[in-house]
Amino acid sequence: MFPRWLLYIAFFTLPLAVHAADDEHPVNLTADHPYVDIEIDGKSLRIERTQDTENMVDLDFALTSRACPPFCIQPIKLSEGVETIGELELIDYIKRLADGDESVVIIDSRTGEWLSKGMIPGAINIPWSTLNVEMASPREVSEILELQLGATFDEGLWNFDKAKTLVLYCNGPWCGQSPTSIRTLLSIGYPTHKLKWYRMGMPGWMMLGLTTVTPEE
């Protein structure tokens, strides 16, 4: 039988341990998880929130009234079957990548000048323009689909049986870059259940003080 005195010790010391952890790390991901340690591309990385409680969002994402068009508010649901996700779900996908799951790709759909502001860990950059059939050549689009996204071209038709699950993001609810990529993929026949959209994008990620990386990293 479990000794009652051990139960008392566990009961009274657990709150103290949690309180001590809070003092050392006051801004956590959730009440139960202060941070997530991962390894991507051979580099150790901690996904956590900035511990400076006075930290403010980057001024590049502070504007409230960008001209529309082109910076118009995007809907919550882009298309039936395409899942809109939040930060915790995205962190789960990052963990899957770090654990060696090759069926997932996180895509930063923004054009190059934005990347210096930071990217979400684990993401690769596939600008919306390189997937746009009106701006990129059919060969360029085909290479992305086959070499990076896992699709195959059989007898004149795209086959997505082994295509990867894609998580796309850009500059948030006013940005049309990742929505354009998703609509392009849908028009080609990419399965809806393999498309995930992080609608809040970099502004939402940075508003929560979450870890970012730069292309050089």
Secondary structure per residue as TSV (DSSP state, phi and psi in degrees):
chain	resnum	aa	ss	phi	psi
A	1	M	-	360.0	144.5
A	2	F	-	-69.9	121.6
A	3	P	-	-59.0	132.9
A	4	R	H	-63.6	-32.7
A	5	W	H	-66.9	-31.4
A	6	L	H	-68.7	-36.3
A	7	L	H	-63.0	-41.2
A	8	Y	H	-62.6	-43.3
A	9	I	H	-62.1	-45.7
A	10	A	H	-61.6	-42.0
A	11	F	H	-65.2	-42.0
A	12	F	H	-84.9	-25.2
A	13	T	H	-89.3	-23.1
A	14	L	H	-60.4	-47.6
A	15	P	H	-59.2	-35.3
A	16	L	H	-65.5	-40.5
A	17	A	H	-65.1	-42.2
A	18	V	H	-64.3	-41.9
A	19	H	H	-62.7	-41.1
A	20	A	H	-63.4	-41.0
A	21	A	H	-63.8	-37.3
A	22	D	H	-64.4	-39.1
A	23	D	H	-62.7	-38.0
A	24	E	H	-79.3	-28.1
A	25	H	-	-139.9	79.2
A	26	P	-	-71.0	-23.2
A	27	V	S	-113.8	103.4
A	28	N	-	-103.0	168.4
A	29	L	S	-69.1	-51.3
A	30	T	S	-139.5	177.0
A	31	A	S	-62.2	-26.6
A	32	D	S	-102.0	-16.8
A	33	H	-	-132.1	106.5
A	34	P	S	-70.3	-33.0
A	35	Y	-	-164.8	173.6
A	36	V	E	-130.5	123.6
A	37	D	E	-95.6	127.8
A	38	I	E	-135.9	170.7
A	39	E	E	-132.1	120.9
A	40	I	E	-128.1	130.6
A	41	D	T	55.0	36.9
A	42	G	T	78.2	6.7
A	43	K	E	-117.2	134.2
A	44	S	E	-78.0	141.0
A	45	L	E	-148.3	141.1
A	46	R	E	-110.7	121.3
A	47	I	E	-92.2	114.5
A	48	E	-	-151.9	175.1
A	49	R	B	-96.9	149.5
A	50	T	-	-56.3	133.0
A	51	Q	S	-84.3	-8.4
A	52	D	-	-77.4	107.7
A	53	T	T	-73.4	-3.0
A	54	E	T	-101.3	0.7
A	55	N	-	-62.9	144.8
A	56	M	-	-125.9	158.9
A	57	V	-	-66.6	150.1
A	58	D	-	-56.7	136.9
A	59	L	G	-60.4	-26.5
A	60	D	G	-63.6	-20.8
A	61	F	G	-111.6	14.5
A	62	A	-	-92.1	-15.2
A	63	L	-	-65.6	136.4
A	64	T	S	-100.9	-17.4
A	65	S	-	-134.1	63.1
A	66	R	-	-73.1	146.9
A	67	A	-	-60.2	135.5
A	68	C	T	-126.0	121.3
A	69	P	T	-75.1	160.8
A	70	P	T	-95.3	-9.9
A	71	F	S	-90.8	72.6
A	72	C	-	-100.6	153.9
A	73	I	-	-66.0	130.4
A	74	Q	-	-91.1	148.2
A	75	P	-	-70.5	163.7
A	76	I	S	-67.3	-41.6
A	77	K	-	-109.9	116.5
A	78	L	S	-75.7	-39.8
A	79	S	S	-160.7	151.0
A	80	E	T	-57.5	125.3
A	81	G	T	97.9	-18.4
A	82	V	-	-87.7	118.2
A	83	E	E	-83.5	130.5
A	84	T	E	-92.4	128.3
A	85	I	E	-120.0	165.7
A	86	G	-	-110.3	-168.7
A	87	E	H	-65.0	-44.0
A	88	L	H	-65.9	-38.2
A	89	E	H	-65.1	-39.4
A	90	L	H	-64.5	-40.8
A	91	I	H	-61.1	-36.9
A	92	D	H	-61.9	-39.9
A	93	Y	H	-66.9	-37.7
A	94	I	H	-62.3	-42.5
A	95	K	H	-62.0	-39.2
A	96	R	H	-61.7	-43.2
A	97	L	H	-58.5	-48.4
A	98	A	H	-63.3	-28.8
A	99	D	T	-84.0	4.3
A	100	G	T	95.1	12.1
A	101	D	-	-75.1	107.4
A	102	E	T	-87.4	4.7
A	103	S	T	-89.0	0.6
A	104	V	E	-119.7	137.9
A	105	V	E	-131.6	128.8
A	106	I	E	-99.9	124.3
A	107	I	E	-117.0	122.5
A	108	D	E	-88.4	111.7
A	109	S	-	-86.9	4.3
A	110	R	S	-79.7	157.6
A	111	T	-	-78.8	163.3
A	112	G	G	-53.5	-37.5
A	113	E	G	-64.8	-22.0
A	114	W	G	-81.8	-20.3
A	115	L	G	-65.7	-29.4
A	116	S	G	-64.8	-17.1
A	117	K	G	-77.3	-12.0
A	118	G	-	121.9	150.2
A	119	M	B	-126.6	162.6
A	120	I	-	-78.1	134.3
A	121	P	T	-53.2	136.7
A	122	G	T	89.5	-11.2
A	123	A	E	-79.3	150.9
A	124	I	E	-114.2	154.3
A	125	N	E	-95.5	114.9
A	126	I	-	-125.1	91.7
A	127	P	-	-55.5	145.1
A	128	W	H	-55.1	-32.9
A	129	S	H	-68.3	-27.3
A	130	T	H	-79.5	-13.8
A	131	L	H	-101.5	-7.5
A	132	N	-	-79.2	116.3
A	133	V	T	-66.3	-15.0
A	134	E	T	-89.3	-14.4
A	135	M	T	-115.1	-29.8
A	136	A	S	-107.3	157.2
A	137	S	-	-74.5	153.7
A	138	P	H	-54.7	-34.6
A	139	R	H	-66.1	-42.7
A	140	E	H	-62.2	-44.6
A	141	V	H	-63.8	-42.1
A	142	S	H	-62.4	-40.8
A	143	E	H	-63.7	-40.0
A	144	I	I	-64.2	-46.6
A	145	L	I	-60.4	-41.9
A	146	E	I	-83.2	-46.4
A	147	L	I	-83.1	-28.6
A	148	Q	I	-112.2	-28.3
A	149	L	S	-108.9	-5.8
A	150	G	-	84.7	9.0
A	151	A	-	-80.3	159.6
A	152	T	E	-130.0	154.6
A	153	F	E	-113.6	111.0
A	154	D	E	-122.5	120.4
A	155	E	T	50.6	46.0
A	156	G	T	81.7	5.1
A	157	L	E	-129.5	146.6
A	158	W	E	-79.9	135.5
A	159	N	E	-114.8	122.9
A	160	F	-	-111.9	18.1
A	161	D	T	-57.6	-38.2
A	162	K	T	-108.5	15.1
A	163	A	-	-67.3	151.3
A	164	K	-	-81.7	158.8
A	165	T	E	-79.7	125.6
A	166	L	E	-107.7	133.8
A	167	V	E	-115.3	113.2
A	168	L	E	-112.0	147.5
A	169	Y	E	-151.7	165.9
A	170	C	-	-149.0	-125.3
A	171	N	S	-102.7	26.3
A	172	G	-	100.8	-167.8
A	173	P	T	-62.4	-19.9
A	174	W	T	-97.4	4.7
A	175	C	-	-106.5	134.3
A	176	G	-	-102.4	8.4
A	177	Q	H	-70.3	-53.8
A	178	S	H	-69.0	-37.0
A	179	P	H	-58.6	-37.5
A	180	T	H	-64.2	-42.8
A	181	S	H	-61.6	-42.9
A	182	I	H	-64.5	-43.3
A	183	R	H	-65.3	-36.5
A	184	T	H	-62.9	-46.3
A	185	L	H	-62.0	-39.8
A	186	L	H	-63.7	-38.8
A	187	S	H	-66.2	-26.2
A	188	I	H	-82.1	-19.5
A	189	G	T	112.8	9.7
A	190	Y	-	-60.8	134.4
A	191	P	-	-63.0	134.8
A	192	T	G	-61.6	-36.2
A	193	H	G	-71.7	-9.2
A	194	K	G	-102.0	11.8
A	195	L	E	-118.8	122.5
A	196	K	E	-121.1	142.7
A	197	W	E	-125.7	119.9
A	198	Y	E	-91.0	92.1
A	199	R	T	-61.9	-38.1
A	200	M	T	-70.3	-23.9
A	201	G	H	57.3	-156.7
A	202	M	H	-60.7	-38.6
A	203	P	H	-59.8	-41.8
A	204	G	H	-67.4	-41.6
A	205	W	H	-62.3	-44.6
A	206	M	H	-76.6	-29.3
A	207	M	H	-61.5	-31.0
A	208	L	T	-89.4	3.1
A	209	G	T	69.4	26.9
A	210	L	B	-78.9	154.8
A	211	T	-	-58.7	133.9
A	212	T	-	-123.5	161.8
A	213	V	B	-129.7	161.6
A	214	T	-	-109.0	159.9
A	215	P	T	-54.2	-32.6
A	216	E	T	-65.3	-26.6
A	217	E	-	-79.4	360.0
